[in-house]
Amino acid sequence: MRLGVRLGIDVGRARIGVARCDAGALLAVPVETVPRAPDGDADIRRVLELTEEFGAFELVVGHPLSLSGAATASTDDAVAFAERLARAGASVRLVDERLSTVSAQQALRASGRSSRTQRPVIDQVAAVIILQHAIDTERASGVEPGRMLTTDEGSSPL
């Protein structure tokens, strides 16, 4: 098991949920929700600022596939965002995130939050689920989860 802080990233069309784990890689906790910047780089810059602030050595980005494992429009969006982070110098790992948002909604509903009050935190909870699953999987298997993006994936700069 690799020790050290990681950030979990749930990429959505309007918002990006961010979570982090402790240096012992035991527990993921919510950090913040970053607004998407469709025609700018403010979202990338904020995630990189959080990476530095928490001393994270790796970003675990949710890879949203359909239940059958096929790519979707959301898959392409998340991968493009992850590639931009990698090109900016971050160490980025894509991990399967199927049903993370559904699980987040169920957890928030079970805690008594209405759909309306879930909106500001749903992305953070999904990021927690993505990151917690990744660190639990690595701890149980001894294998790094998902796949590491290389900086040569994708050709355009930030």
WOBELFEN-V735761 format. One record per residue. N is the residue number from 1. RES is the residue in three letters. PHI is phi in degrees with one decimal (999 if undefined). D_FIRST is the distance of its C-alpha to the first C-alpha in whole Angstrom. Layout:
[[N,RES,PHI,D_FIRST] [N,RES,PHI,D_FIRST]]
This chain:
[[1,MET,999,0] [2,ARG,-78.2,4] [3,LEU,-93.3,6] [4,GLY,128.3,10] [5,VAL,-73.5,12] [6,ARG,-126.7,13] [7,LEU,-107.0,16] [8,GLY,-99.8,17] [9,ILE,-127.2,20] [10,ASP,-109.4,23] [11,VAL,-87.7,26] [12,GLY,-119.8,29] [13,ARG,-69.8,32] [14,ALA,-106.7,34] [15,ARG,-141.8,30] [16,ILE,-122.3,27] [17,GLY,-85.1,25] [18,VAL,-126.3,22] [19,ALA,-132.0,19] [20,ARG,-141.1,16] [21,CYS,-115.0,14] [22,ASP,-74.7,13] [23,ALA,-63.7,12] [24,GLY,-83.5,9] [25,ALA,55.1,8] [26,LEU,-103.6,10] [27,LEU,-136.4,14] [28,ALA,-94.8,15] [29,VAL,-134.4,19] [30,PRO,-69.0,22] [31,VAL,-117.5,23] [32,GLU,-166.7,26] [33,THR,-110.3,28] [34,VAL,-102.2,29] [35,PRO,-66.8,32] [36,ARG,-69.7,32] [37,ALA,-116.2,35] [38,PRO,-60.8,36] [39,ASP,-127.4,38] [40,GLY,-153.4,36] [41,ASP,-119.2,33] [42,ALA,-60.4,33] [43,ASP,-67.3,30] [44,ILE,-63.2,28] [45,ARG,-59.7,29] [46,ARG,-66.1,28] [47,VAL,-62.8,24] [48,LEU,-66.8,24] [49,GLU,-61.9,26] [50,LEU,-65.3,23] [51,THR,-59.2,20] [52,GLU,-69.2,22] [53,GLU,-57.4,23] [54,PHE,-93.9,19] [55,GLY,65.8,18] [56,ALA,-75.3,15] [57,PHE,-92.7,14] [58,GLU,-154.2,14] [59,LEU,-107.6,16] [60,VAL,-102.9,15] [61,VAL,-100.5,19] [62,GLY,-64.4,20] [63,HIS,-108.4,22] [64,PRO,-78.4,25] [65,LEU,-108.0,26] [66,SER,-70.2,29] [67,LEU,-58.2,28] [68,SER,-79.9,29] [69,GLY,95.0,27] [70,ALA,-81.5,29] [71,ALA,-73.6,29] [72,THR,-130.6,31] [73,ALA,-61.1,33] [74,SER,-65.7,30] [75,THR,-61.4,28] [76,ASP,-60.3,30] [77,ASP,-64.9,30] [78,ALA,-65.4,26] [79,VAL,-65.4,25] [80,ALA,-61.6,28] [81,PHE,-64.8,27] [82,ALA,-61.6,23] [83,GLU,-65.1,25] [84,ARG,-63.6,27] [85,LEU,-63.5,24] [86,ALA,-63.5,23] [87,ARG,-64.5,26] [88,ALA,-81.3,26] [89,GLY,107.1,23] [90,ALA,-79.5,20] [91,SER,-86.2,17] [92,VAL,-123.2,17] [93,ARG,-122.7,15] [94,LEU,-90.5,18] [95,VAL,-129.6,16] [96,ASP,-56.8,19] [97,GLU,-123.9,20] [98,ARG,-52.1,23] [99,LEU,70.4,25] [100,SER,-65.0,23] [101,THR,-69.1,26] [102,VAL,-61.7,28] [103,SER,-62.9,25] [104,ALA,-63.9,26] [105,GLN,-61.7,29] [106,GLN,-63.9,29] [107,ALA,-64.4,27] [108,LEU,-68.4,30] [109,ARG,-63.0,33] [110,ALA,-65.2,32] [111,SER,-85.2,31] [112,GLY,95.4,35] [113,ARG,-84.6,35] [114,SER,-77.0,37] [115,SER,-56.6,37] [116,ARG,-67.2,38] [117,THR,-82.4,36] [118,GLN,-75.9,33] [119,ARG,-48.9,34] [120,PRO,-67.1,32] [121,VAL,-118.0,29] [122,ILE,-57.6,28] [123,ASP,-68.8,26] [124,GLN,-65.8,24] [125,VAL,-65.2,23] [126,ALA,-62.1,23] [127,ALA,-64.0,20] [128,VAL,-61.2,19] [129,ILE,-62.6,18] [130,ILE,-60.3,17] [131,LEU,-67.8,14] [132,GLN,-62.7,14] [133,HIS,-61.4,14] [134,ALA,-63.6,11] [135,ILE,-72.3,8] [136,ASP,-65.6,10] [137,THR,-63.1,10] [138,GLU,-64.1,6] [139,ARG,-64.0,5] [140,ALA,-73.1,9] [141,SER,-101.0,9] [142,GLY,76.8,6] [143,VAL,-113.3,8] [144,GLU,-62.4,8] [145,PRO,-76.2,11] [146,GLY,62.9,14] [147,ARG,-135.4,16] [148,MET,-80.8,16] [149,LEU,-83.4,20] [150,THR,-102.3,21] [151,THR,-68.6,24] [152,ASP,-89.0,27] [153,GLU,-77.6,26] [154,GLY,81.3,29] [155,SER,-112.8,32] [156,SER,-90.8,34] [157,PRO,-72.2,33] [158,LEU,-43.9,32]]
